Amino acid sequence: MTDGAGLRDDGELPDDLTAAEAGMWQAFRNGSVYDLSCGDTVVDDPHGGHPWGPERSVRARIVCWLLLDGPPALAGRVSSLKLVGVQISGSLDLAGGTVVPYVEMRGCRFERDVLLPEARFTTMRLVDCSVPRLEAARVHTEGDLHLPRCRFHNGIRLTDARIGTDLLLNQAIVYRDRSGRSIAGDGMAVGQDLQAELLESHGEMSLRSAKIGVSLSLRGARLVNPYTRLALNAPQLTVERSLYLTPAGLGNPLLSGMTPARGTRIQRFECEGGVRLDDGRFGDAVDMERARFTFTDEQELSLRRIQTPELRFLGEHPARGTVVLSGARIVNLMDRADAWPGPGRLHMGGFFYENLVPRGPFPLDERLGWVAAATAEYNPEPYERLATVLRAGGEDEDAREVLLAKQRRRRESLPIAAKLWGYAQDWTVAYGYRPGRAAVWMAVLWAAGSVAFARAGHPPIKRGEHPEWNPTLFALDLLLPVIDLGQVGFWQLKGGWQWLAAVMILLGWVLATTVAAGATRTLRRS
């Protein structure tokens, strides 16, 4: 066939087609599968090194001719291109074209890049194919774009693509391009699911400002990027349902899109490189169950300002790197005590959550350690948020313990004089959060004062105008700041007794206020 050759009006084959191309041409008109595989799994492996001869090769421009301006279908048939075990020589360039026929290629090899920028398809499926690079910026499909089990040696570009229903990348292996990206999907919109289960990504997977109509599944995926800072770069990502960074079941295709049952052989989600999900919006949940993150000291799992009804933080805690939740807004925080990183590697400034749903034991002392790990310098906000959540759940005693821990943490940042006063407040009344201790101190002071004032000289201020001296009532009258028991104000105290009375009045105000505050909290809780 020459470059200027055209389709004959009588529907006969164009001139200069090879035998393989002629068979493909007829299969296209018939809508049938065109299979050039030999049946030997080693030879037929599109990713193997066994060469395929000219008997299995077709020119890319003949494929383009069929898809863009192909012959009419045979009577009673629907034309479509279904290739199996075919090698496409040259660059498959459909840029800007409109492809009406259904396209499916399985186990095929492409010698050069597949170019689909601004092309339009109904549905396109490349399954288990070897592709140097897929260039598909602003591609538009009314239905699916399926790329499962394919290998892309120089990356995929889907920037600003519009996928009508599903985008499938299950078990695909994608290597980075010259810019360091394996998958460039910035601004992409997928009508339903983006499934990339058991994906292997060697480079940066970029989904900045992408929009997913249902769920984004990276179950069992392995993202590796030792070259630059991020393995998953997806700020401002919108997922209408859930993001899954969870295990995938192995060996059963029916498990795709499902959480594996107990006892199923699984592969975890693994990420070697930083993750950025800043400003993301997730309609149902972000699920990180059993996820494994491997960071350098400079890398982080960044969840800044994300919004989702539920965050399932149930992965392995990273040995290095940082977890950042600053400004995130969560309704339910489901977590495990051993999932969080250690001190200095967790940041939660402005982190808002309404409910805590721990998976397994998460005692209060470990929860306080969780807050302390997020506050290298004193910050009252994480303590107050935790206390508010505990109080809303009816755990008022635990909430007071959290606020007490806040005061103790604050004390560490105070100057020496204020720090000593803080220790005194803690030892005596626990900063007012243990009112029972204040009541005990009042009882001790009352008893000690009664014994002491029994030995004090107490001449009356005015003779004949004083009650009978009662050291027990006198000590109690000094301690109670509001109630008048008719003892104070009628007797003269001098020297040390006068100072003792002043100290008891001062301590009485402090302790009585503490007891009253504790009683008020108790009544409010009731």
GILINUR-V162244 format. One record per pair of residues at least 12 apart in sequence whose ideal C-beta (glycine too) atoms are under 10 Angstrom apart, sorted by the first residue. I is the first residue (numbers start at 1). J is the second residue. Records with the same first field share a line. If there is no record, write none. Layout:
# GILINUR-V162244
I: J, J
This chain:
# GILINUR-V162244
1: 13, 14, 15, 16, 17, 18, 21, 59, 61, 62, 65
2: 14, 15, 16
3: 61
5: 17, 65
6: 65, 69
7: 25, 65, 69, 70, 71, 72
8: 71
11: 29, 71, 72, 74
12: 71
13: 25, 26, 29, 71
14: 62, 65, 71
16: 62
17: 58, 59, 62
18: 54, 55, 57, 58, 59, 62
19: 54, 55
20: 34, 36, 53, 54, 55, 56, 57, 58, 59, 62, 86, 87
21: 57, 58, 59, 62, 63, 65, 66
22: 58, 62
23: 35, 36, 58, 86
24: 36, 58, 62, 63, 66, 81, 82, 83, 86
25: 58, 62, 65, 66, 70, 71
26: 71, 74
27: 66, 79, 80, 81, 82, 83
28: 62, 63, 65, 66, 67, 70, 71, 73, 74, 77, 79, 80, 81, 82, 83, 101
29: 66, 70, 71, 72, 73, 74, 77, 78, 79, 80
30: 73, 74, 76, 77, 78, 79, 80, 82
31: 73, 74, 76, 77, 78, 79, 80, 81, 82, 101, 102
32: 74, 77, 80, 82
33: 80, 81, 82, 83, 84, 104, 106
34: 58, 81, 82, 83, 84, 85, 86, 105
35: 82, 83, 84, 85, 86, 106, 107
36: 52, 55, 56, 57, 58, 83, 84, 85, 86, 87, 107, 108
37: 52, 56, 84, 85, 86, 106, 107, 108
38: 50, 52, 55, 56, 85
39: 85
43: 56, 85
44: 56, 84, 85, 107
45: 85, 107, 109, 128, 130
46: 85, 86, 87, 105, 106, 107, 108, 109, 110, 128, 129, 130, 131, 149, 150, 151
47: 107, 109, 128, 129, 130, 149, 150, 151, 153, 173
48: 109, 130
51: 87, 109
52: 85, 86, 87, 108, 109
53: 87
54: 87, 89
55: 87
56: 85, 86, 87, 108, 109
57: 86, 87, 88, 89, 90, 109, 111
58: 83, 86, 87, 88, 89, 90, 108
59: 88, 89, 90, 92
60: 88, 89, 90, 91, 92, 93, 94, 110, 111, 112, 113, 114, 115
61: 88, 89, 90, 91, 92, 93
62: 88, 89, 90
63: 81, 83, 86, 88, 89, 90, 92, 93, 94, 103, 105, 110
64: 88, 90, 91, 92, 93, 94, 95, 97, 99, 115
66: 79, 80, 81, 99, 101, 103
67: 79, 80, 81, 92, 94, 97, 98, 99, 100, 101, 103, 119, 121, 124
68: 94, 96, 97, 98, 99, 100, 101, 119
69: 97
70: 99, 100, 101
73: 101
78: 101, 102
79: 100, 101, 102
80: 100, 101, 102, 103, 104, 122, 123
81: 99, 101, 102, 103, 104, 105, 124
82: 101, 102, 103, 104, 105, 106, 125
83: 103, 104, 105, 106, 107, 108, 126, 129
84: 104, 105, 106, 107, 108, 127, 128
85: 105, 106, 107, 108, 109
86: 105, 106, 107, 108, 109, 110, 129
87: 108, 109, 110, 111, 130
88: 105, 108, 109, 110, 111, 112, 114, 129, 131
89: 109, 110, 111, 112
90: 110, 111, 112
91: 110, 111, 112, 113, 114, 115, 132, 133, 135
92: 105, 110, 111, 112, 113, 114, 115, 116, 131, 134
93: 112, 113, 114, 115, 116, 117, 119, 135
94: 114, 115, 116, 117, 118, 119, 120, 121, 124, 136, 139
95: 115, 116, 117, 118, 119, 135, 136, 137, 138, 139
96: 115, 116, 117, 118, 119, 120, 138
97: 116, 118, 119, 120, 121
98: 119, 120, 121, 122, 140
99: 116, 119, 120, 121, 122, 123, 124, 141
100: 120, 121, 122
101: 121, 122, 123
102: 121, 122, 123, 124, 125, 143
103: 121, 122, 123, 124, 125, 126
104: 123, 124, 125, 126, 127, 146
105: 124, 125, 126, 127, 128, 129, 131, 150
106: 125, 126, 127, 128, 129, 149
107: 127, 128, 129, 130, 149
108: 126, 127, 128, 129, 130, 131, 150
109: 129, 130, 131, 132
110: 126, 129, 130, 131, 132, 133, 134, 150, 152, 153
111: 130, 131, 132
112: 131, 132, 133
113: 131, 132, 133, 134, 135, 152, 153, 154, 157
114: 126, 129, 131, 132, 133, 134, 135, 136, 152, 156
115: 133, 134, 135, 136, 137
116: 134, 135, 136, 137, 138, 139, 140, 141, 145, 157, 158, 161
117: 135, 136, 137, 138, 139, 157, 159, 160, 161
118: 136, 137, 138, 139, 140, 160, 161
119: 136, 138, 139, 140, 141
120: 138, 139, 140, 141, 142, 162
121: 136, 139, 140, 141, 142, 143, 144, 145, 163, 164
122: 141, 142, 143, 144, 164
123: 141, 142, 143, 144, 145, 146, 164, 165, 166
124: 136, 139, 141, 143, 144, 145, 146, 147, 163
125: 143, 144, 145, 146, 147, 148, 168
126: 145, 146, 147, 148, 149, 150, 152, 168, 172
127: 146, 147, 148, 149, 150, 168, 170
128: 147, 148, 149, 150, 151, 171, 172
129: 147, 148, 149, 150, 151, 152, 172
130: 150, 151, 152, 153, 173
131: 147, 150, 151, 152, 153, 154, 156, 172, 174
132: 151, 152, 153, 154, 155, 175
133: 152, 153, 154, 155, 156, 157, 174, 175, 177, 178
134: 147, 150, 152, 154, 155, 156, 157, 158, 174, 183
135: 154, 155, 156, 157, 158, 159, 177, 184
136: 156, 157, 158, 159, 160, 161, 163, 184, 185, 188
137: 157, 158, 159, 160, 161, 184, 185, 186, 187, 188
138: 157, 158, 159, 160, 161, 162, 187, 188
139: 157, 158, 159, 160, 161, 162, 163, 188
140: 160, 161, 162, 163, 164, 189
141: 161, 162, 163, 164, 165, 166, 167, 190, 191
142: 162, 163, 164, 165, 191
143: 163, 164, 165, 166, 191
144: 163, 164, 165, 166, 167, 168, 190, 191, 192, 193
145: 158, 161, 162, 163, 164, 165, 166, 167, 168, 169, 190, 194
146: 166, 167, 168, 169, 170, 195
147: 167, 168, 169, 170, 171, 172, 174, 196, 199
148: 168, 169, 170, 171, 172, 195, 196, 197, 198, 199, 256
149: 168, 169, 170, 171, 172, 173, 198
150: 168, 169, 170, 171, 172, 173, 174
151: 171, 172, 173, 174, 175, 200
152: 169, 172, 173, 174, 175, 176, 177, 182, 183, 201
153: 173, 174, 175, 176, 177
154: 174, 175, 176, 177, 178, 182, 203
155: 174, 175, 176, 177, 178, 179, 180, 181, 182, 183, 184, 201, 202, 203, 204
156: 169, 172, 174, 175, 177, 181, 182, 183, 184, 185, 201, 205
157: 177, 179, 181, 183, 184, 185, 186, 206
158: 183, 184, 185, 186, 187, 188, 190, 206, 207, 210
159: 181, 184, 185, 186, 187, 188, 206, 208, 210
160: 185, 186, 187, 188, 189, 209, 210
161: 184, 185, 186, 187, 188, 189, 190, 210
162: 187, 188, 189, 190, 191, 211
163: 185, 188, 189, 190, 191, 192, 193, 194, 212, 213
164: 189, 190, 191, 192, 213
165: 190, 191, 192, 193, 213, 214
166: 190, 191, 192, 193, 194, 195, 213, 214
167: 185, 188, 189, 190, 191, 192, 193, 194, 195, 196, 212, 216
168: 193, 194, 195, 196, 197, 217, 256
169: 183, 185, 194, 195, 196, 197, 198, 199, 200, 201, 205, 217, 218, 221
170: 195, 196, 197, 198, 199, 217, 219, 220, 221, 248, 253, 256, 257
171: 196, 197, 198, 199, 200, 220, 221, 248, 256
172: 196, 197, 198, 199, 200, 201, 221
173: 198, 199, 200, 201, 202, 222
174: 196, 199, 200, 201, 202, 203, 205, 223
175: 200, 201, 202, 203
176: 201, 202, 203, 204, 205, 224, 225, 227, 228
177: 203, 204
179: 203, 204, 206, 228
180: 203, 204, 206, 225, 227, 228, 230
181: 201, 203, 204, 205, 206, 225, 228, 230, 233
182: 199, 200, 201, 202, 203, 204, 205, 206, 223, 224, 225, 231
183: 196, 199, 201, 203, 204, 205, 206, 207, 223, 232
184: 203, 204, 205, 206, 207, 208, 233
185: 205, 206, 207, 208, 209, 210, 234, 237
186: 206, 207, 208, 209, 210, 233, 234, 235, 236
187: 207, 208, 209, 210, 211, 236
188: 206, 207, 208, 209, 210, 211, 212
189: 209, 210, 211, 212, 213, 238
190: 210, 211, 212, 213, 214, 215, 216, 239
191: 211, 212, 213, 214
192: 212, 213, 214, 215, 240, 241
193: 212, 213, 214, 215, 216, 217, 239, 241, 257
194: 207, 210, 211, 212, 213, 214, 215, 216, 217, 218, 239, 243
195: 214, 215, 216, 217, 218, 219, 244, 256, 257
196: 216, 217, 218, 219, 220, 221, 223, 244
197: 217, 218, 219, 220, 221, 244, 246, 247, 248, 249, 255, 256, 257, 267, 269
198: 218, 219, 220, 221, 222, 248, 249, 250, 256, 267, 269
199: 217, 218, 219, 220, 221, 222, 223, 248, 269
200: 221, 222, 223, 224, 270
201: 218, 221, 222, 223, 224, 225, 231, 232, 271, 273
202: 222, 223, 224, 225, 226, 227, 231, 272
203: 223, 224, 225, 226, 227, 228, 230, 231, 273
204: 223, 225, 227, 228, 229, 230, 231, 232, 233, 273, 274, 276
205: 218, 221, 223, 225, 230, 231, 232, 233, 234, 271, 273, 275
206: 230, 232, 233, 234, 235, 276
207: 232, 233, 234, 235, 236, 237, 239, 276, 277, 280
208: 233, 234, 235, 236, 237, 276, 278
209: 234, 235, 236, 237, 238, 279
210: 234, 235, 236, 237, 238, 239, 280
211: 236, 237, 238, 239, 240, 281
212: 237, 238, 239, 240, 241, 242, 243, 282, 283
213: 238, 239, 240, 241
214: 239, 240, 241, 242, 283, 284
215: 239, 240, 241, 242, 243, 244, 257, 282, 283, 284, 285, 287
216: 234, 237, 238, 239, 240, 241, 242, 243, 244, 245, 282, 286
217: 242, 243, 244, 245, 246, 248, 256, 257, 258, 269, 287
218: 232, 243, 244, 245, 246, 248, 269, 271, 291
219: 244, 245, 246, 247, 248, 249, 255, 256, 257, 258, 259, 260, 266, 267, 268, 269, 287, 289
220: 244, 245, 246, 247, 248, 249, 250, 255, 256, 260, 266, 267, 268, 269, 270
221: 244, 245, 246, 248, 267, 268, 269, 270, 271, 291
222: 267, 268, 269, 270, 271, 272, 292
223: 245, 269, 270, 271, 272, 273, 275, 293
224: 270, 271, 272, 273, 294
225: 271, 272, 273, 274, 299
226: 272, 273, 294, 296
227: 273
228: 273, 274
229: 273, 274, 276, 295, 296, 298, 299, 300
230: 271, 273, 274, 275, 276, 299, 300, 302
231: 270, 271, 272, 273, 274, 275, 276, 293, 294, 295, 299
232: 245, 271, 273, 274, 275, 276, 277, 301, 302
233: 273, 274, 275, 276, 277, 278, 302
234: 275, 276, 277, 278, 279, 280
235: 276, 277, 278, 279, 280, 302, 304, 305, 306
236: 277, 278, 279, 280, 281, 305
237: 276, 277, 278, 279, 280, 281, 282, 306
238: 279, 280, 281, 282, 283
239: 277, 280, 281, 282, 283, 284, 285, 286, 308
240: 281, 282, 283, 284
241: 282, 283, 284, 285
242: 282, 283, 284, 285, 286, 287, 308, 309, 310, 312
243: 277, 280, 282, 283, 284, 285, 286, 287, 288, 306, 308
244: 257, 259, 269, 285, 286, 287, 288, 289, 291, 312
245: 268, 269, 270, 271, 275, 277, 286, 287, 288, 289, 290, 291, 292, 293, 301, 312, 315
246: 259, 260, 266, 268, 269, 287, 288, 289, 290, 291, 312, 314, 315
247: 259, 260, 264, 265, 266, 267, 268, 269, 289, 290, 291, 292
248: 260, 264, 266, 267, 268, 269
249: 261, 264, 265, 266, 267
250: 264, 265, 266, 267
251: 264, 265, 266
252: 264, 265
259: 287, 289
266: 290
268: 289, 290, 291, 292, 315, 316
269: 287, 288, 289, 290, 291, 292, 293, 315
270: 290, 291, 292, 293, 294, 315, 316
271: 291, 292, 293, 294, 295, 299, 301, 315, 318
272: 292, 293, 294, 295, 296, 299
273: 293, 294, 295, 296, 299, 321
274: 293, 295, 296, 298, 299, 300, 301, 302, 321, 322
275: 288, 291, 293, 295, 299, 300, 301, 302, 303, 321, 323
276: 299, 300, 301, 302, 303, 304, 324
277: 301, 302, 303, 304, 305, 306, 308, 328
278: 302, 303, 304, 305, 306, 324, 326, 327, 328
279: 303, 304, 305, 306, 307, 327, 328
280: 303, 304, 305, 306, 307, 308, 328
281: 305, 306, 307, 308
282: 306, 307, 308, 309, 310, 311, 330
283: 307, 308, 309
284: 308, 309, 310
285: 308, 309, 310, 311, 312, 330, 331, 332, 334
286: 303, 306, 307, 308, 309, 310, 311, 312, 313, 328, 330
287: 308, 310, 311, 312, 313, 314, 315, 334
288: 301, 303, 311, 312, 313, 314, 315, 316, 334, 335, 339
289: 312, 313, 314, 315, 334, 336, 339, 359
290: 314, 315, 316, 339
291: 312, 313, 314, 315, 316, 318, 339
292: 315, 316, 317, 318
293: 315, 316, 317, 318, 319, 320, 321, 323, 341
294: 316, 318, 319, 320, 321
295: 318, 319, 320, 321, 322, 323, 341, 345
296: 320, 321
297: 320, 321, 322, 345
298: 320, 321, 322
299: 318, 320, 321, 322
300: 318, 321, 322, 323, 324, 341, 345, 347
301: 313, 315, 318, 321, 322, 323, 324, 325, 341, 346
302: 322, 323, 324, 325, 326, 347
303: 323, 324, 325, 326, 327, 328, 330, 351
304: 324, 325, 326, 327, 328, 347, 349, 350, 351
305: 325, 326, 327, 328, 329, 350, 351
306: 325, 327, 328, 329, 330
307: 327, 328, 329, 330, 331, 352
308: 328, 329, 330, 331, 332
309: 329, 330, 331, 332, 354
310: 330, 331, 332, 333, 334, 353, 355, 357
311: 325, 328, 329, 330, 331, 332, 333, 334, 335, 353, 357
312: 332, 333, 334, 335, 336, 339, 357, 359
313: 325, 330, 333, 334, 335, 336, 339, 340, 359
314: 334, 335, 336, 338, 339, 359, 360
315: 335, 336, 338, 339, 340
316: 336, 338, 339
317: 336, 337, 338, 339, 340, 341, 342, 345, 346
318: 339, 340, 341, 342, 345
319: 341, 342, 345
320: 341, 345
321: 341, 345
322: 341, 344, 345, 346, 347
323: 339, 340, 341, 345, 346, 347, 348, 373, 374
324: 345, 346, 347, 348, 349, 351, 374
325: 346, 347, 348, 349, 350, 351, 352, 353, 374, 382
326: 347, 348, 349, 350, 351, 374
327: 348, 349, 350, 351, 352
328: 348, 350, 351, 352, 353
329: 350, 351, 352, 353, 354
330: 351, 352, 353, 354, 355
331: 352, 353, 354, 355
332: 353, 354, 355, 356, 357
333: 351, 352, 353, 354, 355, 356, 357, 358, 389
334: 355, 356, 357, 358, 359
335: 353, 356, 357, 358, 359, 360, 362, 367, 370
336: 358, 359, 360, 361, 362
337: 358, 359, 360, 361, 362, 363, 366, 367, 369, 370
338: 360, 362, 366
339: 359, 360, 362, 370
340: 366, 369, 370, 373, 374
341: 370, 373, 374
342: 369, 373
343: 369, 370, 372, 373, 374, 375, 376
344: 373, 374, 375, 376
345: 373, 374, 376
346: 370, 371, 372, 373, 374, 375, 376, 382
347: 373, 374, 375, 376, 379, 382
348: 370, 371, 373, 374, 375, 379, 381, 382, 385, 386
349: 374, 375, 379, 381, 382
350: 379, 381, 382, 385
351: 374, 381, 382, 385
352: 381, 385, 388, 389
353: 385, 386, 388, 389
354: 385, 388, 389, 392, 393
355: 389, 392, 393
356: 386, 389, 390, 393, 395
363: 398
364: 386, 390, 395, 397, 398, 399, 401, 402, 405
365: 401, 405
367: 386, 390, 398, 401, 402, 405
368: 383, 386, 398, 401, 402, 404, 405, 406, 408, 409
369: 405
370: 382, 386
371: 383, 385, 386, 387, 402, 405, 406, 409
372: 405, 409
375: 406, 409
377: 409, 412, 413
378: 406, 409, 410, 411, 412, 413, 414
379: 406, 409, 410
380: 403, 406, 407, 409, 410
381: 406
382: 402, 406, 409
383: 399, 402, 403, 404, 405, 406, 407, 409, 410
384: 399, 402, 403, 406
385: 402
386: 398, 399, 402, 403, 405, 406
387: 399, 400, 401, 402, 403, 404, 405, 406
388: 402
389: 402
390: 402, 403
391: 403, 521, 524, 525
394: 525
396: 521, 522, 524, 525
397: 433, 434, 525
399: 433, 521, 525
400: 430, 431, 432, 433, 434, 435, 518, 521
401: 430, 433, 434
402: 433
403: 431, 432, 433
404: 426, 430, 431, 432, 433, 434
405: 433
406: 431, 433
407: 422, 425, 426, 430, 431, 432, 433
408: 422, 423, 426, 430, 431
410: 422, 431
411: 423, 425, 426, 431
425: 510, 514
428: 440, 441, 507, 510, 511, 514
429: 441, 510, 511, 513, 514, 515, 517, 518
430: 514
431: 514
432: 510, 511, 513, 514, 515, 516, 517, 518, 521
433: 514, 517, 518, 521
434: 514, 518
435: 511, 513, 514, 515, 516, 517, 518, 519, 520, 521, 522
436: 514, 515, 518
437: 511, 514, 515, 518
438: 507, 510, 511, 512, 513, 514, 515, 516, 517, 518
439: 511, 512, 514, 515, 518, 519
440: 511
441: 479, 507, 510, 511, 514, 515
442: 476, 479, 480, 507, 508, 510, 511, 512, 514, 515
443: 479, 511
445: 475, 476, 478, 479, 503, 504, 507, 508, 511
446: 472, 475, 476, 478, 479, 480, 504, 508
447: 472, 475
448: 475, 500, 504
449: 471, 472, 474, 475, 476, 477, 478, 479, 500, 501, 503, 504, 507, 508
450: 470, 471, 472, 473, 474, 475, 476
451: 471, 472, 475
452: 471, 475, 496, 497, 500, 501, 504
453: 469, 470, 471, 472, 473, 474, 475, 478, 487, 491, 493, 497, 500, 501, 504
454: 469, 470, 471, 472, 474, 475
455: 471, 497
456: 469, 471, 474, 491, 493, 494, 495, 496, 497, 498, 500, 501
457: 491, 492, 493, 494, 495, 497
458: 471, 474, 487, 490, 491, 492, 493, 494, 497
459: 491, 492, 493, 494
460: 490, 491, 492
461: 489, 490, 491, 492
462: 490
465: 490
466: 486, 487, 489, 490, 491
467: 485, 486, 487, 490, 491
468: 487
469: 487, 490, 491
470: 485, 486, 487
471: 487
472: 485, 487
473: 485, 486, 487, 488
474: 486, 487, 488, 490, 491, 493, 501, 504
475: 487, 488, 500, 501, 504, 508
476: 488, 504, 508
477: 489, 501, 504, 505, 508
478: 500, 501, 502, 503, 504, 505, 506, 507, 508
479: 504, 505, 507, 508, 509, 511, 512
480: 505, 508, 509, 511, 512
481: 505, 506, 508, 509, 510, 511, 512, 513, 516
482: 508, 509, 512, 516
483: 512
488: 501, 505
